[in-house]
Amino acid sequence: MQGLYPPLFKIGIQNTLIYRWNFLIRLLFSLVPLFGLVYFWKAIYQSAGAQVQSYAYAHMIQYFLLCMLLDVLVTPTDDEWQISAEIRDGQLNMLLLRPINHLLYRLTLFAASRIVNFSIIVIPLLIAFIPFHSLISLPHNPQPWICFALSTLLSALIQFLIAYSIAMLSFWILEISTIVFIFFSFEYFFAGHFFPLDLLPPALFKIILWTPFPYELWFPIAVLQERVTGPELTQGLLIQFGWVILLYLFAKFLWKKGLVKYGAVGG
């Protein structure tokens, strides 16, 4: 059974390469909001002074550059729609006849797509970063990089498991698009796409830190920027790992209950 997944990984790479130009064009157009954010924050800093709370202008621009890079690396693209289609259109029957763990199967395809897409876009993305090179300052010691790599891996798992769990609702709901878009709105805001979450009021920020959203984007970047260190870093990684476990158990629960529903309808 374990030998099934390397071939699945290769298939995932081949499938992703088919749509590589679509992905590249979509991502290049996503650079437009980045430049808009740069000029937006530049105007804010010109009126607010040298810093906005603990963020200097260079730190803020670096945050959004890392935000875009991390988003390409770990955020699922259409995975929930593909899984939903498998359930809704009966494609799941073919998979159920094989000794395949569906969650691991989808995780393998997710990993393949992320690696291919990142490989395609990393050079154009780095070229786009050239105008901002003077604003980028990264750690020289290895510890932040190691913690960032671990946090990025956990971030990818959190985002995949959330997408997988939402897709499982297709066992009960014919169309999940409304749920996806509502959830995406909350996720986009509380993950830190609009601004660093530590700019929020302290009381609200502490509450949000117990949700999975900050650990999708803001937390890995904060680790690399060395804004989270010592006990806060350890606590953050433990919470992030805890959410991976909880979301995994929740996804398995939905899969098990969903198969009962799927079998009853199919029978």
N, C-alpha and C positions, 0 to 999 in steps of 0.2 A: 504493500500500500504506500509506503514511504517513497518508493521509486516513481510514483505517479506524478509527484509535484515538480521535479526538475523539468520534465517535458511540458507540464502546464505553464511553468514559468517561461519557457521558450515560446509557447503559443501566445502568452500574454504580451511578450515583447513584439512578436510578429503582428498581432492585432493592433497594438499601439502604433507601430511604425506605419500602418496603413493610413492612419489619420494624423501623421506627424505634421503635415503642412497646416491642417486646420488648427492644431494646437499651437503651432508656432505663430501663425497669424493672429490668433485670439490673444496670445500672451503679449505679442508686440503691441497690439492696440491697448492692452491693459497698462502699458507704460504711460499713456496719456494722463490718466488720473494721478500717477506718481508725480509727474511734472507739475500738475495742478496743485497737489498737496505741498510740493516744495515752495511754490510761489505763495501759497496760502500762509504757510508757517513763516516764511520770510517776512511777509507783511505783519504778522502778529509780533514777531521779534523786533521789528523796527519800531513798533508802537509800545511794546511791553518792556523793552530793554534787553540786557544781555542774556537773561535766563527766564524761563517759564518754570517756576518751582525749581526742581533740581536739574532741569534739562537745559543745557546750552544749545544754541542753534545747531552746531555740528552733531551733537548727540541726538537731537530730534531727527535730523535728516538721515543719519546713520540708522536710526530705528526703523524708518520707513523703507530704506533700502534692504535691510535685513528682513523686514516684514514681507516684502515681495519675494525675496529669494527663498525664504522658508515656506511661503505659501505655495510656490512651485514644487517644492521638495516633498511636502507632506499632505497637502490638501487633496482629498478625493475629487475626481472629475467624472461626474455622471455614474458613479458606482451604484448609488441608490436607485437610479433609473434602470440600470441594467439588471440589477437583482430583482427589482419590481417587475420588469418585463418577463424574467424567467418564471416568476410565480404566476403572473396574470395570464401569460400566453401559453402556459403548460410546458414550457421548456424544461421545467424542473423535473419532469418525468424521466427524461434521459439521464439526468444526474443521479436521481434516486436509485436507478438500476445499477449504478457502479459503486464500488467501495471507496467513495470519496467523502471526506468531511467537508461539507459545503462551506462552512466558515473559513476553513483553511484554504479551500479552493479559491474563494473570492479574495482572501488575503494574499495569496500567491499572485493572482492577476493584478491586484492593487499594487503590490511591490514592483512587479514588472513594469507597469505603466508609469509609476513614479520615477523609476530609474531611467527609462527611455526618455520621458518628457524632460527630466532635469538635464540629461545629457544633450538633448537637442537645444535647449534654451540657455544653458549656462554661459556659453561664449557670447551670444548676442546680449545677454543680460549684463555680463561683465563689461562689455563695450559701452552699454548704456550708462553704466556706473562711472565711466571715466570722467565726465564733467564734475563729479562729486568726490573724486579721489582724495582731495585735500581735506575733506571733512570726515574721512574714515580713519578711525583709530581702533585697532583690535588688540586683544591681550597678547602678551609675549610669553607668559608662562602657560604650561600645558593644562593645568587643572580646569580653568574655565572652558577650554575646548573639549575636554573629556566630559565634563558635566553637560555641556551644550549638546554634544553628540548623543548622550543618554537621554536627555530631555527631548531632543528632536525625535528620537525613536519612539518614545512614549507618546509624544504629541501625535505622530502618525497613527499609532495604534488607537488613540482616543478618537481621532477623527474618523478612522475607518469603522470602528465599532459603533459610533453614533450613526454613521450613514447606513451601516448594515442593519442596525436595530430599527431605524425608520423604514427601511425597505421591507422588513418583516411585517409591517402593518398591512402590506398588500395581501396577506392571507385573509384579512378581514375587510379591508377597504379597497374598492376597485381602483380609485385614483388617489395617489398620495401627494400630488403636486402642491395642494394647498398647505398641507402639513410641512412639506419640505421648505416652502418659501417662508412660512411663518417662523419655523425653527431657524432657518438660515439668517433671518433678520436679527434675531436675538444673538445667534452665534457670531455674526459678523461684528456686531457692536461690542459684545462682552469678551471677544477674543483679542481685541486690541487693534483692529484694522483702522479705525478712525483716529485714534490717539493712544498713547501709552496709558494703560489702566491705572497706574499709580498717580495720575493727575486727578483722578476722581476724589470726592470727599473721603477721608480716611474710613469713616464708618461703613460707607457703601463698598469701598474697596476691600475691606476685611471680609464682608459677606460674600462678595463675588469670588474671593480666593478659595472658597469652599465648593464652588461649582467647577465643572470640568472646563469651562470656556477659556479662562486665562491660560490654561496649560496647553491650549492648542497653538498659541502664537506668542502672546506677551511674555510668558514665563521663560521659554527658551531664549528669547532675545535678551531679556533682563539678565539671564545667566551669562550670556556672552558679553554683555556690556558691563558685567560685574556690578550690577545694581542689587543683585541678590547673592549674598555670601553667608558663610558660617551657618548657624542654626536655621536661618530662614531658607537657605539653599537646601539643607537636608530635609526640612519640613516640606518644602515645595515638591521635591522629588518623591517623597513618600506619598504625598497627596496625589500626585500625578500617577504614581504606580497603583495606588488604591483605586483611582477612577478606572484604570485599565482593567483591573480585576472585576470591579462592579459591573462595568459595561460588558465585559466578556460574559459574565454570568447572566446578565439581563438578555443579551443577544441569544445565548443558548436556550434560555427559558422561552423566549418568543419563538425561536425555531421549533422547539419541541411542541409547544402549544399550536403553532401554526401548521405543523405537519398533520396534527389530528384533524384540524379544520380542513386542510387540503385533501386529506384522505377521505373524509366524510363526503365532501363535495364531489370528488372524483369518483367515489364509489356509487 
